[in-house]
């Protein structure tokens, strides 16, 4: 489906000053907001709860919430949070270097690019960053995938077909062929929907790079370590060497085709 150009003010995002040191910057996908800008309550969890639209929360470092829409579909709202040692200094604030350089904006733009290319990536809905002097905090809303389940959870319950492992490899190849490095490619950031179509999520810190083999192999190795870790930790985890071979076969064939080699 062809998407309209992203709605941006001249300097990257729609900005609104709230005080001398605080300003809110937003960017949104016109597929979801064709005629008007998002309302002020879009990123407000309390407002969604008041409207009985808060479905629940997701696991993970980020504060992710599932939001029910009037048409029965849902969105995922994620508040950006730090991990590791950095979280001790500030749980959710980052150094401000410009609206286009915020983590929410960058993730929004990469996801929008990939969705427009027809890759298995949820469409971004909107992003915002709130500047507080030298720092900012940020949120991102993406489209929910109906019936989606993380690969890690599915493999705990049942075997994943060879065809699905190949499809996962093809999606990763599409990502790499377009020069996108995923910062955290693991078994929880790959979703399988009701038709076993794979979807890649969580593009925080992802970036564009020339698709050299070294970083592509490192990205795949990270996923392999994640799968091996689940296999060693979980009482039941359906992951065999043949599954990884199928993923690699799907990856190599699709990368070769997409890159025109």
C-alpha positions in Angstrom: 0.0 0.0 0.0 1.4 3.4 -1.0 1.8 5.8 1.9 1.7 9.5 1.9 4.8 11.5 2.8 5.5 11.9 6.5 4.1 15.1 8.1 7.0 17.1 9.3 7.6 20.8 10.1 10.6 22.4 8.3 13.0 21.4 11.0 11.9 17.8 11.4 9.1 17.6 13.9 6.1 19.6 15.0 7.3 21.4 18.1 5.3 23.2 20.8 7.0 25.3 23.5 5.6 24.7 27.0 8.0 26.9 28.9 11.4 28.6 28.5 13.1 25.2 29.0 10.5 22.6 28.0 9.1 21.8 24.5 7.3 18.9 23.0 8.1 17.6 19.5 5.9 15.2 17.6 6.0 13.3 14.3 3.3 11.1 12.9 2.3 8.8 10.1 -0.4 10.4 7.8 -1.8 6.9 7.2 -3.3 7.2 10.7 -3.7 10.9 10.8 -4.7 12.0 7.3 -6.7 15.1 8.2 -5.5 16.3 11.6 -2.6 16.2 14.0 -2.7 13.7 16.9 -4.6 14.8 20.0 -2.8 15.8 23.1 -3.8 12.6 24.9 -2.3 10.3 22.4 0.7 9.5 24.5 -1.1 9.8 27.9 -1.6 6.4 29.5 -4.0 7.8 32.0 -6.2 9.2 29.2 -6.3 5.8 27.5 -7.2 4.2 30.8 -10.0 6.7 31.4 -11.4 5.8 28.0 -11.2 2.1 28.8 -8.6 1.7 26.0 -5.7 0.3 28.0 -5.4 -3.4 27.3 -2.4 -4.2 29.3 1.4 -4.0 29.6 4.3 -5.9 28.0 7.4 -7.4 29.5 10.8 -5.8 28.9 12.9 -2.8 29.9 10.7 -0.3 28.1 7.3 0.6 29.5 5.2 -0.8 26.7 1.4 -0.6 26.8 -1.3 -2.1 24.5 -3.9 0.5 23.5 -7.3 -0.5 22.1 -8.6 1.4 19.1 -12.3 1.9 18.2 -12.1 -0.4 15.2 -10.9 -3.4 17.3 -7.2 -3.1 16.3 -4.6 -2.0 18.8 -1.4 0.1 19.1 1.7 -0.4 21.2 2.9 2.6 23.2 6.5 2.4 24.4 8.2 4.8 26.8 12.0 4.9 26.2 14.0 3.7 29.2 17.6 3.2 29.8 19.2 -0.2 30.7 22.3 -1.2 32.6 24.5 1.2 34.4 23.1 4.2 32.6 19.7 3.6 34.2 21.3 4.3 37.6 22.1 7.9 36.4 18.8 8.5 34.7 15.9 6.1 34.1 14.4 7.7 31.0 16.3 10.9 30.1 18.7 11.3 27.2 21.0 14.1 26.1 19.2 16.5 23.8 21.1 17.1 20.5 18.1 18.0 18.2 14.6 16.7 17.4 15.8 14.6 14.4 18.5 13.0 16.6 16.2 11.7 19.3 15.8 7.9 19.7 12.1 8.1 19.1 12.4 10.0 15.9 15.2 7.8 14.5 13.3 4.6 15.3 10.1 6.0 13.8 11.8 7.0 10.6 13.6 3.6 10.1 10.4 1.7 10.7 8.5 4.0 8.3 11.2 3.4 5.6 11.1 -0.4 6.1 7.3 -0.6 6.2 7.1 1.4 2.9 9.4 -1.2 1.4 6.9 -3.9 2.2 9.1 -5.6 4.9 7.6 -7.3 7.9 7.8 -4.4 10.2 4.9 -2.9 12.1 3.9 0.6 10.8 4.9 3.4 13.1 2.0 5.6 14.2 3.6 8.5 16.0 6.5 9.6 18.1 7.2 12.3 20.6 10.1 13.8 22.5 9.7 16.2 25.4 12.7 18.4 25.9 13.7 19.4 29.5 16.6 21.8 29.0 19.7 19.7 28.1 17.7 16.4 28.3 14.7 14.8 26.8 12.3 11.8 27.3 10.6 10.0 24.5 7.7 7.8 23.5 6.8 5.8 20.3 3.5 4.3 19.2 3.5 1.5 16.6 0.8 -0.6 15.0 0.0 -3.8 16.9 0.1 -7.2 15.0 -3.1 -9.2 15.6 -2.5 -12.6 17.1 1.3 -12.0 17.2 3.5 -14.1 19.5 7.3 -13.7 20.1 9.3 -16.5 18.5 10.8 -17.3 21.9 7.3 -18.0 23.3 6.1 -20.0 20.3 9.2 -22.2 20.4 8.5 -23.0 24.0 5.0 -24.3 23.1 5.5 -26.1 19.8 7.7 -26.7 16.9 8.1 -24.0 14.3 7.9 -25.2 10.7 10.9 -25.2 8.4 9.0 -22.9 6.1 8.6 -20.4 8.9 12.3 -20.5 9.8 13.1 -19.8 6.2 10.6 -16.9 6.2 12.3 -15.5 9.3 15.6 -15.6 7.4 14.1 -13.8 4.4 12.8 -11.0 6.6 16.2 -10.5 8.2 17.8 -10.6 4.8 15.5 -7.8 3.6 16.5 -5.7 6.5 20.2 -6.2 5.9 19.9 -5.8 2.1 18.6 -2.3 2.7 21.5 -1.6 5.0 19.7 -1.7 8.4 21.6 -3.0 11.4 19.3 -4.1 14.2 20.9 -3.4 17.6 19.1 -6.2 19.5 18.1 -9.0 17.1 16.9 -11.7 19.5 14.2 -14.3 19.8 11.8 -11.9 21.6 12.1 -9.2 18.9 10.8 -11.5 16.2 7.0 -12.0 16.2 4.9 -14.7 14.4 1.4 -13.8 13.6 -1.6 -16.1 13.2 -0.5 -17.0 9.7 3.1 -17.6 10.8 4.3 -14.5 9.0 7.4 -13.1 10.8 7.6 -9.5 12.0 10.7 -7.7 13.3 10.3 -5.2 16.1 12.2 -2.9 18.4 14.4 -0.8 16.2 15.7 1.4 19.0 19.4 2.3 18.2 19.1 0.6 14.8 21.0 2.5 12.0 21.9 2.4 8.4 25.1 0.8 7.3 26.7 -0.4 4.1 25.6 -4.1 4.1 29.1 -5.7 4.6 29.2 -9.3 5.5 31.0 -8.9 8.8 28.2 -6.9 10.6 25.5 -9.0 9.0 27.1 -12.1 10.3 27.5 -10.6 13.8 23.8 -9.7 13.7 22.8 -13.3 12.9 25.2 -14.6 15.5 23.5 -12.5 18.1 20.2 -14.1 17.2 21.7 -17.5 17.3 23.1 -16.9 20.8 19.6 -15.8 21.9 18.0 -19.0 20.6 20.7 -21.1 22.2 20.3 -19.3 25.5 16.5 -20.0 25.5 17.2 -23.6 24.5 19.6 -24.1 27.5 17.3 -22.3 30.0 13.8 -23.5 29.1 12.5 -27.0 30.0 11.1 -27.3 26.5 12.4 -25.2 23.5 11.9 -26.4 20.0 15.1 -25.3 18.2 17.2 -27.7 16.2 20.3 -27.4 14.0 18.0 -28.0 11.1 15.9 -25.0 12.0 18.9 -22.7 12.0 20.0 -24.2 8.7 16.6 -23.3 7.3 16.8 -19.8 8.5 20.3 -19.4 7.0 19.1 -20.8 3.7 16.2 -18.4 3.6 18.5 -15.6 4.5 21.2 -16.3 1.9 18.7 -16.8 -1.0 16.8 -13.6 -0.1 19.8 -11.5 0.4 21.3 -12.6 -2.9 18.1 -11.7 -4.7 17.5 -8.4 -2.9 21.0 -7.1 -3.3 21.2 -8.1 -7.0 24.4 -10.0 -6.6 
